[in-house]
Amino acid sequence: MTVEYSKGLEGVIADETSISNVEGDIGRLSYRGYPIEQLVQQPFTRVVWLVLFGELATPEEEVRLQQYLQRNGALSASEIATLKSLPRELHSMRMLQSMIPMLDTRPVGPQELPFTNAEGYRGLSIVAKIPTLLATFRRLQVADEVPVYDADKQYLANFLTMFHNKPASPEHVHCLARLQILQLEHSFNAGTFTCRVTASTLAPVESALSSAVGSLYGTLHGGADEAALNEAIKVGSPDKARAYVLDLLANKGRLMGMGHREYKKLDPRAAILKPMAETLCKGTDFENVFMTLKEIEKEFNAEMQKKGKEVWANLEFYKGPVNLAIGIPATYFTAGFAMARSVGWLAHVLESRIDNRIMRPSALYTGPAIRSL
Ligand code: ACO
């Protein structure tokens, strides 16, 4: 008897969600009903509030959210000591996955947000501390120094200022805000599913977010951002793109930043990032890498069309030049992604708590029949 199963859980609906909707057949992404093209024009904390609480924040609600993030983003002396004790060459994603469960997540200051339980505040404390973890580890790596945490500075401006140890330009902060909004949430992708599986065992929010970071790190998922950039650097220049694509496909390789389980059209996030990358890179050191990616995309699309396959650029493909233009190096691309996605993960943990059932699929056993020792 043949038993049907879905490898990679393709097409399996594992639960309900009202946080975001991926309509892959028409290439549309929306958070709580608002299309991403509109949300990317909004202030960052307004969209964070939307993802967490379901409606766009009023200006007064936005201030309360900002204040919570600013009050709760500082690292304690022992958290800094733990960071200092890590090997400096550790990848930022391994650092992040290890550090999250060890954070002191008890809320600092007033608790005036519409969370219905204490776990919401603890999760938001993780969101608040991730930028400081990334910036501090980066400063330790490059200059053996610990940046000053300024609780009067807004979340993203503070992150860029600490990361570079110099004041961030408003243009870079604006660009980072758009990038973060695009990465905030994406339904039941592998990282979020991992998060929900962990949460479904009633493990705490700290464990759920840490496990999601581990899942996001892989190159078939969030890690494709760093891999796509490295690929373009390896190709070197636009004129070498065609030969590279043909060789890769002839060897049954995977082009990083291309393809998606859900999207059968261009990923709407890639459609927003491409012109952003083009504008940011024009006349800079990063123009060549952008032009190389553009040519790789053109050649790859042409080959896929010939084969009748719907494999298009995803979120990861043009993220590299945007990150580079605001001073984020490749080894921090995926961690910057996790920083944004931590908001979506928290929303999913809280949503799953409303009507929880442990996630426990079955497997088709293919090992030996019962035998005796
Ligand atoms: N390069 C070359 N061919 C590809 C690619 C690619 N990047 N992606 C899909 N294909 C082809 C496959 O070879 C396959 O062809 P076949 O039907 O002839 O065997 C077909 O398209 C379907 O691919 P699957 O592997 O079945 O698609 P799946 O849904 O399992 O995988 C995934 C999706 C993992 C994203 C895949 O497209 C991939 O490996 N992409 C590269 C890595 C990447 O960019 N990941 C980031 C995704 S976005 C995100 O996670 C935030």
Residues whose N, C-alpha, C, O or C-beta is under 5 A from the ligand:
A	BS01	ACO	T219 L220 H221 G222 A224 G253 R254 L255 M256 G257 M258 G259 H260 R261 V311 N314 L315 E316
